[in-house]
Amino acid sequence: MYLSAEVHTTRMFDSEARVLVILPRELLDRARALAGRATTSMKMPVSLQIVLRALIEEGLRRPGDAALLANVNRQAETVRRIRRDARRRSAAARSPRGPALRARRRSRS
């Protein structure tokens, strides 16, 4: 007789999504420290995931907050600059004579 082991998973939310977030180590360390302080003060385990979820939720409750919007703007500009620089490096690598020839051609026009 074959018995299958049924796996029952408990979900926290009715609708869940998994997300990969790449964070600076310093930011992650600060969130870990907050989780540690919360664990001590609440006398119960508080995971990094709980802290990150709470921070996101609290931030989304203040969509018009100037500091939050300034942070979003700074991060968006940083991503734009990184992508633009990567495109330029990629284009320069594909060019047979490199970026110097293109610069001379532009200056002659």
N, C-alpha and C positions, 0 to 999 in steps of 0.2 A: 504494500500500500504506500502511495506517495503522498506525503503531507507537505504542502508549501507553507513556508513561513511568510505570513503577511506582514508587510512593513507598514506600520501606521506612523505617519508623520504629523506632528502637530504644527499648525500654522498660526502665526501671530495675527495675521491680517487676512481678511477675505480675499483681497486682491494684492498679490505680492509681485515684485519685480526684482531681479538681481542686477546689480550695477557694479562695475569695476571703476573705482575712483583712484586716480594717481594723485598722491598728496606729497607735499614737501615733508621731509623727515621731521623738521622742527615743528610743523603744525601737528603732525601725528603725535609727537612727544608731548605737546601741550594738551592734546585731547586725552592721552593716556594718563597724564598727571591729574586732569579733571576727573577721570574715571576713578583714580585712586582716592582722591579727596571725597568723592561722592560715596565710594564704598565705605570709607572710614566714618563719615558723618551719618550715613543711613544704616550702618551696621548690616549691610547686605551686599552681595556682589553686584557691581555695576560694570558692565563690559564696555569696551571701546565702541562696539556697534550701538549700544544704547546711547552713549554720549553723542556720537555722530548723528544719530537719528534725531535726538533732541535738539541739537544745534541747528540742523537743517529745518526742522519744524518751527523753531523759534524765529529763525531768520525769515522764513516765508510768511510769518505773521506780521512782519514789518516791511512790506514791499516798498514803501515810500521813504524808508529810513535813509538819510543822506549818507551815512557811513557805509551802510550795506551797498547802496548803489555805487558809491565811489570804489569800493572793493571789487564789485563786479566789473566795473569799467576798467580798473587797473588790470585785472586778470584777462579780460577780453583783449585789451590792447597788447598785453604781453604775448598771448597766443597768436594774435595777428602778426606781430613782429617776428616771432619764431618761425611761423609758416612762410612769411615773405622771404626771410633770410634763407630758409631751406630751399625754396623755389629758385632763388638766385644762384645758390651754390649748385643746384642740380643743373640749371641751364648753363652755367659756366663749365661744368664738367662735361656736358654734351658737346659744347662748342669745340671744333677742332683746333682753334688758335687761342682759345681762352678769352677772358673778359677784356684784356688790353686792346685787342683788335676792335672789338665792338665799341669801346670807349673812343678810339681814334676816329672810327667811322662817324660816330655821332658828333664829334667836335668839328668835323669838316663840313657838315651840313649848314 
